[in-house]
Amino acid sequence: MRAPIGSFEDARPAAERLELLTAPVAAAVREGWGGFPTEQIIHVDTDPEIADTAAFVEHHGADLLSRSANCVVVAGKRGGDVTLAACLVLSHSRVDVNGAVRKHLGVRKARFAPMETAVGDTGMEYGGITPVGLPDSWPLLIDPAVVDQEWVLIGSGSRRGKLIMPGKAFAALPGAVVVEGLGITG
């Protein structure tokens, strides 16, 4: 099968590769969401040594930088309450944690969640966290530029492999909210 973006030697529907996905990602792919056809989720098997965005696009093509998105876990705090959320922005952007995230979550302070929290609470590997399979109770904040992409390359829950799926599919994920100004470029 040929991937809709990039030039990957090993692309298959993710539903055929559940054994390569972490448990929460495999469950989400198996169950589907929001009426979105899961056969449009493509898994590309890649080298975990080049999973980070810069190394990945250097190896697989600079055009993927504008077609890739990063998912980060943030922790917002108000009083003694902590709210965990995920943020999805294009790879050439950064998350506006102190502006858009803080405002949307209604918290006094927001920061990137500690690695052990992000990994422990998602069941995914650091460097491979993806919005597919996140806890349903979490808000998933998405920059509109991600949803506007025809196809987007994201993590697969582990450092080995990536997922490719239509941008519009992210808005159908549980807890998804499109937030203007979430991604900052420059």
C-alpha positions in Angstrom: 0.0 0.0 0.0 1.2 3.5 -0.7 0.9 6.1 2.0 -1.0 9.3 1.1 1.9 11.4 2.1 5.7 10.8 2.3 7.5 7.9 0.8 7.4 5.1 3.2 8.4 1.5 2.3 6.1 -0.1 4.8 2.6 1.3 5.0 -0.6 -0.6 6.0 -4.0 0.1 7.5 -3.4 0.5 11.3 -6.2 -2.0 12.0 -3.9 -4.7 10.4 -1.0 -3.7 12.8 -2.6 -3.6 16.2 0.3 -5.6 17.6 2.7 -2.7 16.8 0.5 -0.2 18.7 0.3 0.5 22.4 -2.8 -0.9 24.1 -4.8 2.4 24.2 -4.0 3.3 20.6 -4.9 -0.3 19.4 -8.2 -0.1 21.3 -9.1 3.3 19.8 -8.2 2.0 16.3 -10.2 -1.2 16.8 -13.3 0.7 18.2 -13.2 3.7 15.9 -14.7 7.1 16.9 -17.2 9.7 15.8 -18.3 7.7 12.7 -14.9 8.1 11.2 -13.9 5.1 9.0 -10.8 3.6 10.7 -9.6 2.1 7.5 -8.3 5.6 6.7 -5.8 5.4 9.5 -2.5 4.3 8.0 0.4 2.9 10.0 3.9 3.4 8.7 6.6 1.3 10.3 9.7 3.5 11.0 13.0 3.4 12.9 12.5 4.4 16.5 16.0 6.0 16.5 14.7 8.8 14.2 11.3 9.3 15.8 11.9 12.9 16.8 10.6 15.4 14.3 13.8 16.9 13.1 15.6 13.6 12.5 12.4 12.1 11.0 11.9 14.8 8.4 15.6 14.9 7.5 15.3 11.2 6.7 11.9 11.0 5.1 11.6 14.5 3.5 11.4 18.1 4.6 7.8 18.4 3.2 6.6 16.2 6.1 7.4 19.1 8.5 4.3 20.9 7.3 2.2 17.7 7.2 3.2 16.4 10.7 1.7 17.2 14.1 3.0 16.9 17.6 0.9 15.9 20.5 2.0 17.1 23.9 0.5 16.6 27.4 -0.1 19.7 29.5 -1.1 20.1 33.2 -3.2 23.0 34.2 -3.5 24.0 37.9 -6.1 26.0 39.7 -5.9 25.8 43.5 -5.3 22.2 44.3 -6.9 20.8 41.2 -4.8 19.6 38.3 -6.3 19.2 34.8 -4.5 17.1 32.3 -5.1 17.8 28.6 -3.4 17.0 25.3 -2.6 19.6 22.6 -2.1 18.9 18.9 -0.2 21.4 16.7 1.6 21.2 13.4 5.3 20.3 14.0 6.6 23.6 12.8 4.5 25.3 15.6 4.7 25.4 19.4 1.8 25.2 21.8 0.7 28.5 23.4 0.6 27.0 26.9 0.5 30.3 28.8 -2.1 31.9 26.6 -4.6 29.6 24.6 -4.2 26.5 26.8 -4.5 28.4 30.1 -7.4 30.3 29.0 -9.3 27.3 27.5 -8.7 25.2 30.6 -9.6 28.0 32.9 -6.5 27.5 35.1 -4.1 29.9 36.8 -1.0 28.0 35.7 -0.3 25.7 32.8 2.9 23.8 31.9 4.0 20.8 30.0 3.2 17.7 32.1 6.2 15.8 33.6 7.4 12.9 31.4 6.4 10.3 34.0 2.9 11.8 34.2 2.5 11.9 30.4 3.7 8.4 29.9 2.0 6.9 32.9 -1.4 8.5 32.3 -1.5 7.8 28.5 0.0 4.3 28.4 2.2 5.6 25.5 5.9 6.0 25.0 7.5 9.4 25.4 8.2 10.8 21.9 5.4 8.8 20.4 2.3 10.2 22.3 -0.6 10.6 19.9 -4.2 11.9 20.3 -5.6 8.6 19.3 -6.3 6.6 22.4 -6.0 9.3 25.0 -8.1 9.0 28.1 -11.7 10.0 27.2 -12.0 12.4 30.1 -9.1 14.6 28.8 -9.7 17.7 26.7 -7.9 17.4 23.4 -7.1 20.9 22.2 -6.4 21.0 18.4 -5.0 23.9 16.4 -7.3 24.6 13.3 -4.3 24.2 11.0 -4.1 20.5 11.9 -7.8 19.9 11.0 -7.3 21.9 7.7 -4.7 19.4 6.5 -5.8 16.8 4.1 -3.5 14.2 5.7 -1.4 14.5 8.9 1.5 12.4 10.2 1.4 11.8 14.0 2.9 9.5 16.6 1.6 6.0 17.0 1.8 5.7 20.8 5.4 4.3 20.5 8.6 5.6 19.0 8.4 2.8 16.4 6.0 3.8 13.6 3.7 6.7 12.8 0.1 7.1 11.9 -1.3 9.0 8.9 -4.9 10.1 9.0 -7.1 12.9 7.6 -7.0 16.2 9.5 -10.7 16.2 9.9 -10.6 12.9 11.8 -8.9 14.6 14.8 -11.9 16.8 15.4 -14.0 13.7 15.9 -11.8 12.2 18.6 -13.3 12.1 22.2 -12.8 15.4 24.0 -11.6 17.2 20.9 -12.0 21.0 20.7 -10.5 23.2 18.0 -8.8 26.2 19.6 -7.9 29.2 17.6 -4.4 30.4 18.4 -3.2 27.2 20.0 -0.2 26.8 17.7 2.3 29.6 17.5 4.7 29.7 14.6 8.0 31.6 14.5 
